[in-house]
Amino acid sequence: MPLDDEPRSLMFSSSQEEHCAPSKDPVKYGELVVLGYNGSLPNGDRGRRKSRFALYRRTKANGVKPSTVHIINTPQASKVVNCKGQHSISYTLSRNHTVVVEYSHDKDTDMFQIGRSTESPIDFVVTDTVAGGQEGEETPITQSTISRFACRVVCERGPPYTARIYAAGFDSSKNIFLGEKAAKWKNPDGHMDGLTTNGVLVMHPRGGFTEESKPGVWREISVCGDVYTLRETRSAQTPGKLVENESNILQDGSLVDLCGATLLWRTTEGLYHTPTQKHLEALRQEINAARPQCPVGLNTLAFPSMQRSRALSSLQDKQPWVYLACGHVHGYHNWGNRSEQEPNAQRECPMCRMVGPYVPLWLGCEAAFYVDTGAPTHAFVPCGHVCSEKSVKYWSEIPLPHGTHAFHSACPFCATQLSLTQGCAKLIFQGPVD
């Protein structure tokens, strides 16, 4: 029976079902998955630093909600308020004028904090994503643009377990501090709000995270969770306009950009419909079982194991390569170069004479990036990561923030910017001659 038609229940291993089935305990709110990694960090996931982070209901609620507001006219008084051991947000309006909003315990919510800091208040440590980073190439970033305490996700402990995102996270002294230069204001109803230096941007796809989904509009989320249009530049001091009919509630497929790394939010319900590792492995074996051949060398090609694909480790003898301009799949050969400086940049396909990049193919192993369970028939251009046609087309239409004011589409498995003229290629395999 073809895999696309296999019953839904067969696609799940028991362990995955336990983690993903919406009806099981402990309650799982969802997962945050960092774009640009193919199933794990280049040197492996370690502790709070990993490529995906599951949010489970805590044994004891740790959420907080606004309570008392203090208007302070001396720096000393500000310190007294901050020393009370409660969570608080400080808005410095001038040297002698600070508004401090105290937060009290909220028994109905759990809070999860995300940022670059490795201090204990951070649950999920995120560092800058390097496009195309490979094994052992965790390139050190000289100056990170990700905030140390970038954002927080607050989940309701009872059904429907709504997750909301807010800019900024509480530091080790339980404080969020918006200095004089930060964008901040008093709302018409009197409550203070503000934006972080480089901002937290969110995009909710239209139609959820399915093969029919379309990109939504990128917005900025404030410290109090309101939605704004984007600033003129990423760190401008003037906020955008309030968008009253939109909310900070995360949906399946919502993207969160921290200016240096972009996270994908997948709900538990959404994850239940993604392919399992077992399913992706079965698809790999199905391609290899068809014994695709190199049309020139006539040798049989085979996609390497998921483990090797995940690590982008050394190329194998049977590794499939592709001419991206036309999609013809070959084994590796070192002739047909158009440039001696960049041997694989421009090659002429021996089958159809089209000239273009010639790259190895790697399977996309991070199941959370798939919008369906289809066969891996298409590759991203120019990196050569392979996944289903609908997944490739979905991601090639998503504009992702890049730097401080640019947007471009990128491969979700390695963060390489996609070609503007051709974001993906349909693969053309040649079957065995015998």
Phi, psi and chi 1 to 4 in degrees:
 res  aa     phi    psi   chi1   chi2   chi3   chi4
   1 MET       -  133.4 -174.5 -169.7  -66.7      -
   2 PRO   -64.3  149.7   19.1  -27.6      -      -
   3 LEU   -64.8  -30.9  -78.7  157.8      -      -
   4 ASP   -61.8  -25.8  -79.7   -8.5      -      -
   5 ASP   -98.0    1.7  -61.6  -32.3      -      -
   6 GLU   -69.3  147.2   73.7  176.5  -28.9      -
   7 PRO   -58.3  145.4  -16.8   25.4      -      -
   8 ARG   -54.3  -38.4  174.7   72.4   58.9 -169.4
   9 SER   -65.1  -27.6   60.7      -      -      -
  10 LEU   -76.1  -15.0  -66.6 -178.1      -      -
  11 MET   -78.8   -6.2  -76.8  174.1   48.8      -
  12 PHE  -116.0  131.2  -65.1   89.1      -      -
  13 SER   -78.4  159.8   61.9      -      -      -
  14 SER   -61.6  -38.3   57.5      -      -      -
  15 SER   -66.9  -41.2   61.5      -      -      -
  16 GLN   -65.0  -38.6  176.0  128.1    0.2      -
  17 GLU   -63.2  -39.4 -165.8  154.0    0.2      -
  18 GLU   -61.6  -37.6  -82.1  168.4   30.2      -
  19 HIS   -79.4  -29.9  -79.8   96.5      -      -
  20 CYS  -104.8  -25.1  -66.1      -      -      -
  21 ALA   -62.2  124.9      -      -      -      -
  22 PRO   -60.0  -23.6  -19.9   29.1      -      -
  23 SER   -87.6   -6.8   58.8      -      -      -
  24 LYS   -87.5  159.3  -57.5  -82.3 -175.5  179.5
  25 ASP  -107.7  153.9 -133.7   17.6      -      -
  26 PRO   -70.0  156.6   26.8  -33.2      -      -
  27 VAL   -66.4  126.9  170.4      -      -      -
  28 LYS  -107.3  122.5 -178.5  179.3 -176.4  176.5
  29 TYR   -76.6  -34.6  -61.3  125.3      -      -
  30 GLY   159.2 -170.0      -      -      -      -
  31 GLU  -136.2  145.7  -71.9 -164.4   25.6      -
  32 LEU  -106.0  127.1  -73.9  165.3      -      -
  33 VAL  -122.1  127.9 -170.4      -      -      -
  34 VAL   -80.7  126.8 -170.6      -      -      -
  35 LEU   -68.5  142.2  -95.3   54.9      -      -
  36 GLY   106.2    1.8      -      -      -      -
  37 TYR  -127.0  140.4  -59.6  104.4      -      -
  38 ASN  -100.1   56.8 -162.2   13.5      -      -
  39 GLY   107.2  -20.3      -      -      -      -
  40 SER  -166.5  167.7   65.5      -      -      -
  41 LEU   -69.3  156.9  -63.2  179.5      -      -
  42 PRO   -52.2  -40.4  -26.0   32.7      -      -
  43 ASN  -102.9   19.9  -69.2  -29.8      -      -
  44 GLY    93.8  150.9      -      -      -      -
  45 ASP   -75.9  137.0  -66.4  -19.6      -      -
  46 ARG  -136.3  114.8  -65.7 -171.0  -63.8  -85.0
  47 GLY    57.0 -126.4      -      -      -      -
  48 ARG   -80.9   -5.2  -70.9  174.5  -65.4  152.4
  49 ARG  -103.6  107.2 -176.2  151.4 -171.1 -102.8
  50 LYS  -154.3  175.8   44.6 -162.9  168.3 -174.3
  51 SER   -88.0  -15.3   67.8      -      -      -
  52 ARG  -146.6  147.5   63.3 -167.7  -69.4  171.2
  53 PHE  -133.6  118.6  172.9   63.2      -      -
  54 ALA   -90.5  134.5      -      -      -      -
  55 LEU  -103.5  113.2  -75.2   68.4      -      -
  56 TYR  -109.7  153.6  -72.3   97.2      -      -
  57 ARG   -61.8  130.5 -175.3  163.0   63.4 -174.1
  58 ARG   -77.1  155.2  -61.4 -176.6 -174.2  -85.5
  59 THR   -64.5  -31.2   47.2      -      -      -
  60 LYS  -133.7  131.4 -171.0  179.2  171.7 -166.3
  61 ALA   -58.6  138.3      -      -      -      -
  62 ASN  -126.3   14.3   73.5  -28.8      -      -
  63 GLY   -69.3  160.3      -      -      -      -
  64 VAL  -134.1  156.9  -68.5      -      -      -
  65 LYS  -139.5  152.3   56.7 -171.6  175.4 -175.0
  66 PRO   -60.4  141.5  -11.0   19.9      -      -
  67 SER  -132.2  -98.8   59.2      -      -      -
  68 THR   -81.7  142.2  -41.2      -      -      -
  69 VAL  -111.3  129.7  177.7      -      -      -
  70 HIS  -115.6  132.9  -57.3  -91.0      -      -
  71 ILE  -105.9  119.4  -65.1  168.9      -      -
  72 ILE  -120.1  134.1  -67.9  163.1      -      -
  73 ASN  -112.2    4.2  -64.5  -41.3      -      -
  74 THR  -135.0  142.7   64.9      -      -      -
  75 PRO   -58.1  -33.4  -20.3   29.5      -      -
  76 GLN   -64.2  -41.9  -71.2   76.6   15.2      -
  77 ALA   -63.4  -35.6      -      -      -      -
  78 SER   -61.1  -41.3  174.9      -      -      -
  79 LYS   -65.0  -38.6  -77.0  178.6 -172.6  165.2
  80 VAL   -61.0  -43.9  169.9      -      -      -
  81 VAL   -63.7  -43.1  171.6      -      -      -
  82 ASN   -70.2  -19.8  -69.0  -18.7      -      -
  83 CYS   -86.1    0.1  -73.5      -      -      -
  84 LYS   -75.3   -6.0  -74.1  174.5   68.8  178.4
  85 GLY    83.2    5.1      -      -      -      -
  86 GLN   -98.1  159.0  -84.5 -176.4  -73.9      -
  87 HIS   -68.1  143.6  -72.5   82.3      -      -
  88 SER  -155.0  156.4   64.4      -      -      -
  89 ILE  -120.3  124.5  -58.9 -178.7      -      -
  90 SER  -105.2  126.8  -54.7      -      -      -
  91 TYR  -112.1  106.5  -58.7   88.4      -      -
  92 THR   -86.4  112.1  -56.5      -      -      -
  93 LEU   -89.4  -35.5  -56.3  176.6      -      -
  94 SER  -156.7 -179.7   67.5      -      -      -
  95 ARG   -59.8  -31.2 -139.5  173.6   78.2 -175.9
  96 ASN  -115.2   21.4  -65.2  -42.5      -      -
  97 HIS  -143.3  108.2 -172.6 -166.9      -      -
  98 THR  -129.8  138.2  -61.1      -      -      -
  99 VAL  -106.7  123.7  175.8      -      -      -
 100 VAL  -113.1  123.5  177.9      -      -      -
 101 VAL  -104.8  115.1 -179.2      -      -      -
 102 GLU   -81.0  146.4  -81.1 -170.8   30.7      -
 103 TYR  -117.3  136.4  -82.0   64.1      -      -
 104 SER  -109.0  166.4   57.7      -      -      -
 105 HIS   -61.9  139.9  179.2 -109.9      -      -
 106 ASP  -120.3  108.5 -178.6    1.9      -      -
 107 LYS   -70.8   -9.9   65.0  177.6  178.4   21.9
 108 ASP  -100.1   -0.2  -61.3  -41.0      -      -
 109 THR  -134.5  155.9   61.9      -      -      -
 110 ASP  -114.0  141.2  -75.0  -25.3      -      -
 111 MET  -115.6  136.6 -179.1  170.2   67.2      -
 112 PHE  -127.3  132.0  -57.5   87.6      -      -
 113 GLN  -113.2  141.8  -59.8 -151.7  136.8      -
 114 ILE  -126.7  137.4  -61.1  110.5      -      -
 115 GLY   178.1 -177.6      -      -      -      -
 116 ARG   -82.2  -23.2  178.3  170.6   49.3   87.4
 117 SER   -66.8  146.8  170.9      -      -      -
 118 THR  -100.0    9.6   54.2      -      -      -
 119 GLU   -67.4  159.4  -69.9  178.8   37.0      -
 120 SER   -59.7  -29.3   58.6      -      -      -
 121 PRO   -66.6  -16.0  -19.2   30.7      -      -
 122 ILE   -86.7  123.8  -66.8  -64.2      -      -
 123 ASP   -86.2  -31.2  -62.8  -74.2      -      -
 124 PHE  -134.3  108.4 -175.5   26.5      -      -
 125 VAL   -85.7  123.0  178.2      -      -      -
 126 VAL  -122.3  129.9  176.5      -      -      -
 127 THR  -115.9  169.1   54.3      -      -      -
 128 ASP   -60.8  134.7  -62.1   70.0      -      -
 129 THR   -83.8  129.1  -56.7      -      -      -
 130 VAL   -98.4  120.5  179.8      -      -      -
 131 ALA   -60.0  131.0      -      -      -      -
 132 GLY    72.6   11.9      -      -      -      -
 133 GLY   -59.6  133.6      -      -      -      -
 134 GLN  -116.4  179.1  -62.8 -173.1   -2.5      -
 135 GLU   -55.3  132.6 -173.3  177.7   31.0      -
 136 GLY    75.4    4.0      -      -      -      -
 137 GLU  -109.7   34.6  -70.9 -176.7   16.8      -
 138 GLU   -67.1   83.8  -96.1 -177.3   64.4      -
 139 THR   -64.0  125.1  -44.5      -      -      -
 140 PRO   -68.2  134.8   20.2  -26.5      -      -
 141 ILE   -87.7  125.8  -59.6  -70.8      -      -
 142 THR   -68.2  -40.6   48.7      -      -      -
 143 GLN  -141.1  106.1 -167.9  171.7    6.5      -
 144 SER   -74.1  144.5  175.5      -      -      -
 145 THR  -101.5   -2.2   46.9      -      -      -
 146 ILE   -82.0  133.4  -60.8  174.0      -      -
 147 SER   -67.3  148.4  170.2      -      -      -
 148 ARG   -63.2  -38.6  -66.1  172.9   65.1 -117.6
 149 PHE  -122.7   82.5  -59.1   90.8      -      -
 150 ALA   -77.6  -50.0      -      -      -      -
 151 CYS  -157.9  171.3   68.7      -      -      -
 152 ARG  -137.9  144.2   59.6 -159.3 -166.5  -82.5
 153 VAL  -113.0  127.0  174.4      -      -      -
 154 VAL  -114.6  122.3  176.0      -      -      -
 155 CYS  -113.5  136.1  -58.9      -      -      -
 156 GLU   -73.7  133.4  -69.1  178.5    8.7      -
 157 ARG   -75.6  -14.5  -72.2  172.1   63.0   83.2
 158 GLY  -112.1  160.9      -      -      -      -
 159 PRO   -54.8  143.0  -19.9   29.8      -      -
 160 PRO   -89.0   24.2   32.4  -33.5      -      -
 161 TYR    58.5   44.6  -51.4  112.9      -      -
 162 THR   -59.7  135.0  -55.3      -      -      -
 163 ALA  -110.4  129.6      -      -      -      -
 164 ARG  -121.9  146.9  -68.4 -179.4  170.4   85.1
 165 ILE  -112.7  143.6 -174.1  156.2      -      -
 166 TYR  -133.9  145.2  -60.3   82.5      -      -
 167 ALA   -73.5  146.6      -      -      -      -
 168 ALA    75.9  149.3      -      -      -      -
 169 GLY  -125.4  156.3      -      -      -      -
 170 PHE   -75.6  136.5  -65.9   97.5      -      -
 171 ASP   -85.4 -170.3   62.3   18.8      -      -
 172 SER   -63.1  -22.4  -64.0      -      -      -
 173 SER   -97.3   17.7   58.6      -      -      -
 174 LYS    63.6   28.6  -60.6 -176.3  178.4  178.5
 175 ASN  -120.6  145.4 -175.6 -118.7      -      -
 176 ILE  -112.9  125.5  -68.3  170.7      -      -
 177 PHE  -117.5  116.0  178.2   79.3      -      -
 178 LEU  -104.0  107.1  -67.1  175.4      -      -
 179 GLY   -72.7 -176.4      -      -      -      -
 180 GLU   -58.8  -35.2  -81.0 -173.1   65.0      -
 181 LYS   -84.3  -13.2  -67.8 -176.4  179.0  176.9
 182 ALA   -71.0  148.2      -      -      -      -
 183 ALA   -70.4  122.0      -      -      -      -
 184 LYS  -153.7  159.3   56.6 -165.4  152.1  -23.8
 185 TRP  -163.4  167.3   58.6   89.7      -      -
 186 LYS  -105.2  127.4 -177.5 -176.7  -82.0 -167.5
 187 ASN   -75.5  161.4  -78.9  -54.0      -      -
 188 PRO   -53.9  -31.5  -27.0   33.6      -      -
 189 ASP   -82.4    1.1   65.5   -0.6      -      -
 190 GLY   101.4  -15.4      -      -      -      -
 191 HIS   -84.6  145.7   83.9  -94.6      -      -
 192 MET   -80.4  152.7  -67.1  -63.8  -60.7      -
 193 ASP  -155.4  168.9 -157.3   -7.5      -      -
 194 GLY  -169.3  179.6      -      -      -      -
 195 LEU  -123.8  151.9  -56.3  173.4      -      -
 196 THR   -81.6  167.8   53.1      -      -      -
 197 THR   -52.5  -58.8  -55.1      -      -      -
 198 ASN   -98.2   -2.9  -72.1  -31.1      -      -
 199 GLY    79.2  158.9      -      -      -      -
 200 VAL  -116.6  114.2  172.9      -      -      -
 201 LEU  -101.9  144.4  -51.4 -171.7      -      -
 202 VAL  -133.5  140.3  171.1      -      -      -
 203 MET  -130.8  120.0 -169.6  -88.6  -81.3      -
 204 HIS   -96.4  120.6  -54.3  -59.6      -      -
 205 PRO   -66.5  147.0   23.2  -29.5      -      -
 206 ARG   -80.3  122.4  -63.4 -160.9  -53.7  -88.4
 207 GLY    91.7   20.3      -      -      -      -
 208 GLY    72.0 -158.8      -      -      -      -
 209 PHE  -111.8   77.6 -169.3   67.5      -      -
 210 THR  -135.1  176.1   67.1      -      -      -
 211 GLU   -63.8  -18.9   45.4 -148.0   72.8      -
 212 GLU   -92.6   -5.7  -85.2   79.6   45.8      -
 213 SER   -64.3  152.1  -56.3      -      -      -
 214 LYS  -126.6  153.8  -67.1  -67.5  174.3 -161.4
 215 PRO   -61.7  142.3  -15.0   24.3      -      -
 216 GLY   -91.5 -159.7      -      -      -      -
 217 VAL  -106.7  134.4 -180.0      -      -      -
 218 TRP   -71.4  134.0  -78.3   97.8      -      -
 219 ARG  -129.0  166.4  -57.6  -64.8 -164.8 -161.1
 220 GLU  -109.4  141.0 -179.6  159.8    9.9      -
 221 ILE  -105.2  133.8  -57.7  -64.6      -      -
 222 SER   -86.2  174.7   71.8      -      -      -
 223 VAL   -61.1  -32.6  170.8      -      -      -
 224 CYS   -94.4    5.4  -67.9      -      -      -
 225 GLY    90.6   11.6      -      -      -      -
 226 ASP   -80.7  161.7  -76.1  -21.8      -      -
 227 VAL  -108.3  131.1 -178.9      -      -      -
 228 TYR  -129.8  154.2  -72.4   82.8      -      -
 229 THR   -68.0  162.4   59.1      -      -      -
 230 LEU   -67.3  147.7  -58.5 -172.6      -      -
 231 ARG   -69.0  166.6  -69.2  178.4 -100.9 -176.9
 232 GLU   -60.8  -41.9  -81.3 -167.0   24.3      -
 233 THR  -130.3  166.9   58.8      -      -      -
 234 ARG   -57.0  -40.1 -168.6   79.0 -167.7 -128.1
 235 SER  -113.1   21.0   55.5      -      -      -
 236 ALA   -59.1  149.7      -      -      -      -
 237 GLN   -82.2  -15.0  -75.6 -172.3  -79.7      -
 238 THR   -93.3  123.9  -51.0      -      -      -
 239 PRO   -71.9  162.9   24.3  -30.8      -      -
 240 GLY   -74.6 -166.9      -      -      -      -
 241 LYS   -88.4  144.2  -68.4 -172.2  172.1   64.9
 242 LEU   -64.7  132.2  178.3   68.2      -      -
 243 VAL  -105.6   99.6 -175.1      -      -      -
 244 GLU   -73.3  -26.6  -65.5 -167.6   32.9      -
 245 ASN   -94.5   13.1   60.8  -18.4      -      -
 246 GLU  -121.4  156.3  -66.2 -178.4   23.9      -
 247 SER  -128.8  171.8   82.1      -      -      -
 248 ASN   -92.0   14.3   62.6  -22.5      -      -
 249 ILE   -73.9  126.1  -66.2  174.3      -      -
 250 LEU   -76.3  137.6  -66.7  173.8      -      -
 251 GLN  -114.9  164.4  -52.5  160.2   15.8      -
 252 ASP   -59.3  123.7 -167.7   33.4      -      -
 253 GLY    94.7   -3.0      -      -      -      -
 254 SER   -61.2  140.7  -68.9      -      -      -
 255 LEU  -108.6  136.8  -70.6  167.2      -      -
 256 VAL  -120.6  119.1  177.9      -      -      -
 257 ASP  -107.4  127.9 -173.3   79.0      -      -
 258 LEU  -107.2   16.9  -56.0  177.8      -      -
 259 CYS    62.4   69.2 -163.5      -      -      -
 260 GLY   139.5  -23.0      -      -      -      -
 261 ALA  -152.2  143.7      -      -      -      -
 262 THR  -118.9  132.4  -53.3      -      -      -
 263 LEU  -111.3  142.5  -45.0  179.2      -      -
 264 LEU  -104.2  128.2  170.3   69.5      -      -
 265 TRP   -94.7  124.3  170.3 -102.3      -      -
 266 ARG  -118.0  126.9  -63.9  -56.7  -48.2  -88.5
 267 THR   -75.1  162.0   61.6      -      -      -
 268 THR   -60.4  -42.0  -59.5      -      -      -
 269 GLU   -61.3  -43.1  178.8   66.8   37.1      -
 270 GLY   -64.4  -42.1      -      -      -      -
 271 LEU   -63.4  -28.5  -73.2  168.4      -      -
 272 TYR   -62.9  -22.2 -168.0   56.1      -      -
 273 HIS  -103.8    5.9  -62.2  -73.0      -      -
 274 THR   -86.0  156.5   59.1      -      -      -
 275 PRO   -65.6  146.3   19.6  -27.9      -      -
 276 THR   -85.8  168.2   59.2      -      -      -
 277 GLN   -59.6  -36.2  -72.9  -60.7  -48.2      -
 278 LYS   -61.4  -42.0 -164.4  173.1  171.8 -176.4
 279 HIS   -67.2  -44.4 -179.7   74.5      -      -
 280 LEU   -62.9  -38.2  -66.5  178.0      -      -
 281 GLU   -65.3  -39.0  174.3   60.8   18.7      -
 282 ALA   -64.6  -37.9      -      -      -      -
 283 LEU   -64.9  -40.9  -69.9  172.5      -      -
 284 ARG   -61.3  -46.0  179.0 -174.2   81.4   88.0
 285 GLN   -65.8  -33.2  -69.8 -179.3    9.9      -
 286 GLU   -65.6  -41.2 -168.8  174.7  -86.1      -
 287 ILE   -63.4  -47.2  -67.8  176.5      -      -
 288 ASN   -65.2  -33.1  -70.0  -10.6      -      -
 289 ALA   -66.7  -24.4      -      -      -      -
 290 ALA   -76.1   -4.4      -      -      -      -
 291 ARG    50.5   60.0  -66.2  172.8   54.4 -138.2
 292 PRO   -62.0  146.4   23.3  -32.0      -      -
 293 GLN  -120.2  153.1  -73.8 -160.3  -26.8      -
 294 CYS   -74.4  122.9  172.7      -      -      -
 295 PRO   -65.0  -16.6   -3.5    9.7      -      -
 296 VAL   -97.9  -55.5  176.4      -      -      -
 297 GLY   -81.9  -13.6      -      -      -      -
 298 LEU    58.9   18.2  -60.3 -178.5      -      -
 299 ASN   -88.7  150.8   52.1  -46.3      -      -
 300 THR   -75.2  136.8  -58.2      -      -      -
 301 LEU  -102.6  154.6  -54.5  174.3      -      -
 302 ALA  -153.0  132.7      -      -      -      -
 303 PHE   -68.9  133.5  -83.6   98.5      -      -
 304 PRO   -65.9  165.4   18.0  -24.9      -      -
 305 SER   -57.2  160.5   69.9      -      -      -
 306 MET   -58.8  -35.6  -59.6  -58.3  -91.3      -
 307 GLN   -63.0  -44.0 -163.9   59.1   43.5      -
 308 ARG   -68.3  -39.3  -74.1 -175.7 -174.8  -80.9
 309 SER   -62.6  -38.4  -63.2      -      -      -
 310 ARG   -64.6  -37.3 -168.6  175.2  -76.0  122.0
 311 ALA   -90.9   -8.2      -      -      -      -
 312 LEU    49.9   42.4  -73.1 -177.5      -      -
 313 SER   -74.8 -173.1   52.7      -      -      -
 314 SER   -51.8  142.4   56.4      -      -      -
 315 LEU   -64.5  140.5  -65.8  164.8      -      -
 316 GLN   -94.9  158.6  -53.2  -62.2  -62.2      -
 317 ASP   -58.2  -37.8  -69.6  -18.2      -      -
 318 LYS   -91.3    5.5  -65.8 -177.5  174.3 -176.8
 319 GLN   -54.1  129.1 -178.8   93.1   26.1      -
 320 PRO   -73.8  138.8   -8.3   22.5      -      -
 321 TRP  -119.2  158.8  -76.0   63.4      -      -
 322 VAL  -136.6  143.9   66.9      -      -      -
 323 TYR   -86.8  108.3  -72.7   90.4      -      -
 324 LEU   -67.2  -27.3  -71.6  171.1      -      -
 325 ALA   -64.5  -34.0      -      -      -      -
 326 CYS  -118.3  -22.7   56.5      -      -      -
 327 GLY    92.6    1.8      -      -      -      -
 328 HIS   -70.1  127.7  -77.1  115.6      -      -
 329 VAL   -95.1  131.5  177.6      -      -      -
 330 HIS  -131.4  174.8  -71.4   65.7      -      -
 331 GLY   -87.0  174.2      -      -      -      -
 332 TYR   -75.1  136.3 -177.9   73.9      -      -
 333 HIS  -144.6  152.4   46.2 -102.7      -      -
 334 ASN  -107.8   31.6   55.9    8.8      -      -
 335 TRP  -120.8  168.6   43.9  -91.9      -      -
 336 GLY    90.7   11.1      -      -      -      -
 337 ASN   -67.8  142.4  -67.4  -23.7      -      -
 338 ARG  -103.2   -8.6  -71.5  -60.5 -178.4   99.7
 339 SER  -145.7  129.3  160.6      -      -      -
 340 GLU   -78.3  -26.5  -73.3 -176.9   13.2      -
 341 GLN   -70.1  -45.3  -75.4   76.4   33.6      -
 342 GLU  -119.9   87.6  -63.1  178.3   76.1      -
 343 PRO   -56.9  -32.2   12.0  -23.6      -      -
 344 ASN  -103.6    3.0  -64.6  -36.9      -      -
 345 ALA   -67.6  -45.7      -      -      -      -
 346 GLN  -132.9  113.5  -65.6  -64.3  -48.8      -
 347 ARG  -128.3  150.5  -68.4  -81.8 -160.6  106.1
 348 GLU   -97.4  124.0 -177.5  179.1  -87.0      -
 349 CYS   -68.7  127.0  172.2      -      -      -
 350 PRO   -68.7  -17.0    8.9  -10.0      -      -
 351 MET   -82.4  -43.7  -62.6  -70.5  -73.1      -
 352 CYS  -128.3   -0.2   66.5      -      -      -
 353 ARG    70.5    7.5  -60.3  -70.6 -173.2 -153.4
 354 MET   -72.1  142.7  -77.5 -172.1   78.2      -
 355 VAL  -106.4  134.1  174.8      -      -      -
 356 GLY  -179.9 -174.8      -      -      -      -
 357 PRO   -63.7  150.9  -17.3   28.7      -      -
 358 TYR  -128.7  110.7  175.3   61.6      -      -
 359 VAL  -134.7  156.1  -61.3      -      -      -
 360 PRO   -72.7  151.8   24.0  -29.7      -      -
 361 LEU   -98.7  136.8  -67.6  173.6      -      -
 362 TRP  -129.6  136.8  -61.9  100.5      -      -
 363 LEU   -74.6  140.4  -75.0  172.2      -      -
 364 GLY   -76.2  117.9      -      -      -      -
 365 CYS  -100.2  -16.1  -54.7      -      -      -
 366 GLU   -81.9  100.8  178.5   48.8   78.8      -
 367 ALA   -62.5  -26.7      -      -      -      -
 368 ALA   -63.6  -19.7      -      -      -      -
 369 PHE   -85.9   -7.9  -61.6  149.4      -      -
 370 TYR   -83.9  134.0  -77.2   71.8      -      -
 371 VAL   -91.9   -8.5  -62.4      -      -      -
 372 ASP  -150.4 -172.9   67.0  -14.1      -      -
 373 THR  -113.5   25.3   55.5      -      -      -
 374 GLY   -70.4  167.2      -      -      -      -
 375 ALA   -69.6  151.0      -      -      -      -
 376 PRO   -76.3   93.2   23.0  -25.6      -      -
 377 THR  -113.9  -10.2   55.2      -      -      -
 378 HIS  -129.5  153.1  -74.2   62.6      -      -
 379 ALA  -121.9  145.3      -      -      -      -
 380 PHE   -73.6  145.4  -73.2  102.9      -      -
 381 VAL  -113.4  123.9  176.5      -      -      -
 382 PRO  -108.1    9.4   37.0  -33.6      -      -
 383 CYS   -84.2  -27.3   60.8      -      -      -
 384 GLY    87.9   13.7      -      -      -      -
 385 HIS   -74.5  138.4  -85.0  104.7      -      -
 386 VAL  -113.4  135.2  179.8      -      -      -
 387 CYS  -155.8 -164.9   62.6      -      -      -
 388 SER   -70.4  156.9   69.5      -      -      -
 389 GLU   -58.2  -45.2  177.0 -179.1   10.0      -
 390 LYS   -68.8  -34.2  -74.3  174.4  177.1  170.3
 391 SER   -68.4  -43.4  -61.2      -      -      -
 392 VAL   -61.0  -44.9  162.5      -      -      -
 393 LYS   -68.2  -35.8  -69.0 -168.6  170.1  167.5
 394 TYR   -60.8  -53.7  177.0   80.8      -      -
 395 TRP   -68.9  -29.2  -73.3  105.2      -      -
 396 SER   -71.6  -11.9   60.6      -      -      -
 397 GLU   -99.9   -6.4  -71.8 -179.2    7.4      -
 398 ILE   -89.1  118.1  -61.9  -79.1      -      -
 399 PRO   -81.7  120.0   26.4  -25.0      -      -
 400 LEU  -104.1  139.2  -63.7  170.9      -      -
 401 PRO   -59.6  140.0  -21.8   33.3      -      -
 402 HIS  -138.3  120.3  178.0   69.1      -      -
 403 GLY    68.2 -147.1      -      -      -      -
 404 THR   -96.0  -19.2   51.3      -      -      -
 405 HIS  -150.7   17.5   34.9   53.6      -      -
 406 ALA  -105.8  156.9      -      -      -      -
 407 PHE  -132.5  137.9  -72.8   82.7      -      -
 408 HIS  -155.5  157.2   62.2   62.7      -      -
 409 SER   -80.1  151.8   53.6      -      -      -
 410 ALA  -147.5  157.6      -      -      -      -
 411 CYS   -69.6  127.1  169.4      -      -      -
 412 PRO   -69.2  -19.9   25.4  -32.9      -      -
 413 PHE   -84.9  -19.8  -59.0  106.0      -      -
 414 CYS  -143.9   -2.6   68.0      -      -      -
 415 ALA    68.4   11.6      -      -      -      -
 416 THR   -69.1  133.6  -62.1      -      -      -
 417 GLN   -63.2  132.9 -178.9  176.0  -14.9      -
 418 LEU   -78.3  152.0  -60.2 -175.5      -      -
 419 SER   -61.5  135.8  162.9      -      -      -
 420 LEU   -69.4  -29.7  -65.3  173.9      -      -
 421 THR   -88.0  -27.9   51.5      -      -      -
 422 GLN  -152.7  100.1  177.4 -158.5    5.0      -
 423 GLY   -79.6  -20.0      -      -      -      -
 424 CYS  -150.8  164.1   60.4      -      -      -
 425 ALA  -136.4  138.0      -      -      -      -
 426 LYS   -80.6  130.1 -175.6  179.3 -168.7  -57.6
 427 LEU   -82.5  136.4  -59.0  177.5      -      -
 428 ILE  -116.6  106.7  -56.1  168.0      -      -
 429 PHE   -94.6  144.9  -70.1   94.9      -      -
 430 GLN  -101.3  128.5  175.5  165.8  -56.5      -
 431 GLY   -72.7  171.5      -      -      -      -
 432 PRO   -63.3  144.6   19.5  -27.7      -      -
 433 VAL   -74.8  -34.6  175.1      -      -      -
 434 ASP   -73.1      -   49.1   49.2      -      -
